[in-house]
């Protein structure tokens, strides 16, 4: 069968994807430190019954154990919350790397990506850190539901990206 026929019949581009997804996008928390106007998170957390949650360690290790037995194209920590806010996030990255997960991606708004965290992530061997730059062009709600710009967000995110580049270079070259 052609890829087009297979995709039409099963909804997967490749036959192997029917048995195990090639891209894993894992939400490890629904907690976020921003309220971007484009993101549904700000509405989700206002719903009746919303409760800030973090993925339990045992479930995370079970997921990683299963993923590690399969070939994947990407394992991404992202979506419903800011992964860097999970209290065991660095442990999670270490566990995934110890179990051969690659490429391992963090998608972050960058606000919690300080130098210490960036160094730890790079030493653990994270493959990709994606900072969501689209948030710098959005506006955020105040308590009065008034739209205000966040001009300092660009400098915060840019600083995070610059730190990552310098730290990655220092780890590769051994310089400080």
C-alpha positions in Angstrom: 0.0 0.0 0.0 1.1 3.6 -0.6 1.5 6.0 2.3 -1.5 7.9 1.1 -3.7 4.8 1.1 -2.5 3.9 4.6 -3.0 7.4 5.9 -6.6 7.5 4.5 -7.5 4.1 6.0 -5.9 4.4 9.5 -5.1 8.1 10.0 -1.4 7.3 10.4 1.3 8.3 8.0 3.4 5.2 8.5 2.4 1.7 9.4 4.6 1.6 12.5 2.8 4.6 13.9 -0.3 2.4 14.3 1.5 0.3 16.9 3.2 3.2 18.8 3.1 6.9 18.3 6.2 8.4 16.8 5.8 11.7 18.7 5.1 11.8 22.4 3.8 15.1 23.9 3.5 14.8 27.6 1.8 17.2 30.0 3.4 16.9 33.4 1.5 19.7 35.0 -1.4 22.0 34.4 0.3 24.8 36.4 1.6 27.9 34.5 3.2 31.1 35.5 1.7 33.2 32.6 -1.8 33.9 31.3 -1.1 34.3 27.5 -4.1 35.6 25.7 -3.7 32.9 22.9 -3.5 30.0 25.4 -6.6 28.1 26.7 -4.8 27.6 30.0 -6.0 30.9 31.4 -9.6 29.8 30.8 -9.0 26.2 32.0 -7.8 27.3 35.4 -10.9 29.4 35.9 -13.2 26.4 35.5 -15.1 25.1 38.4 -13.2 22.1 39.8 -9.8 23.2 38.4 -7.1 21.9 40.6 -3.4 22.5 40.1 -1.8 19.1 39.5 1.6 17.6 38.8 2.1 14.2 37.1 3.0 11.6 39.7 6.5 10.1 39.5 5.3 6.5 39.2 3.2 7.3 36.2 6.0 9.3 34.6 8.4 6.4 35.0 5.9 4.0 33.6 5.4 6.1 30.5 9.2 6.5 30.0 9.7 2.8 30.4 7.1 2.1 27.7 8.4 4.7 25.4 12.0 3.5 25.8 11.0 0.2 24.2 10.0 1.9 21.0 11.6 4.1 18.4 10.2 7.6 18.4 10.9 10.8 16.6 10.4 13.2 19.6 9.5 13.1 23.3 8.3 16.6 24.2 7.4 18.0 27.6 4.9 20.7 26.9 1.3 21.9 26.5 -1.2 22.4 29.4 1.3 23.9 31.8 4.9 25.1 32.4 7.0 21.9 32.8 9.8 23.8 34.6 7.3 24.3 37.5 7.1 20.6 38.2 9.0 19.9 41.4 10.6 16.8 39.9 11.2 18.1 36.4 15.0 17.7 36.5 14.6 14.2 37.9 12.2 13.4 35.0 14.7 14.6 32.4 17.4 12.5 34.1 15.2 9.4 34.1 14.2 9.8 30.5 17.9 10.2 29.4 19.0 7.3 31.5 16.4 5.2 29.6 17.7 6.3 26.2 14.8 8.7 25.3 15.9 10.9 22.4 15.4 13.4 21.2 14.1 14.9 24.4 12.5 18.3 24.1 11.3 20.9 26.6 9.0 23.6 25.3 8.9 26.4 27.9 7.9 30.1 28.2 11.4 30.6 29.5 10.5 32.5 32.7 11.8 29.8 35.0 14.8 29.0 32.8 17.5 30.6 34.9 21.2 29.8 34.6 21.2 27.1 37.2 18.3 25.2 35.6 19.8 25.6 32.1 23.1 24.2 33.2 21.4 21.3 34.9 19.3 20.5 31.8 22.3 20.7 29.5 24.4 18.5 31.8 21.5 16.0 31.8 21.7 15.9 28.0 18.4 17.5 27.0 18.4 17.6 23.2 16.1 20.6 22.5 14.9 23.5 24.5 12.2 25.5 22.7 11.3 28.8 24.1 7.8 29.9 23.0 8.6 33.4 21.7 5.0 34.0 20.6 4.1 35.0 24.2 6.3 38.1 23.9 4.0 39.6 21.3 0.8 38.9 23.2 -0.9 40.9 25.9 -1.9 39.7 29.4 -5.0 40.3 31.5 -4.8 42.2 34.7 -7.3 41.6 37.5 -9.6 44.3 35.9 -9.6 42.4 32.6 -7.7 45.3 31.0 -5.2 44.4 28.3 -1.7 45.6 29.0 1.5 44.9 27.0 4.5 43.0 28.7 7.5 44.8 27.1 10.0 43.2 29.5 9.1 39.6 28.4 11.3 39.9 25.3 14.4 40.6 27.4 13.6 37.8 29.8 13.2 35.3 27.0 16.2 36.6 25.0 18.3 36.4 28.2 17.2 32.7 28.6 18.2 31.9 25.0 21.6 33.6 25.4 22.3 31.8 28.6 21.4 28.5 26.9 23.8 29.2 24.0 26.6 30.2 26.3 26.1 27.2 28.6 25.9 24.7 25.7 29.1 26.2 24.3 30.9 26.0 27.7 29.9 22.4 28.2 31.1 21.4 24.7 34.4 23.3 24.9 35.0 22.9 28.6 35.5 26.6 29.1 33.7 28.7 31.7 
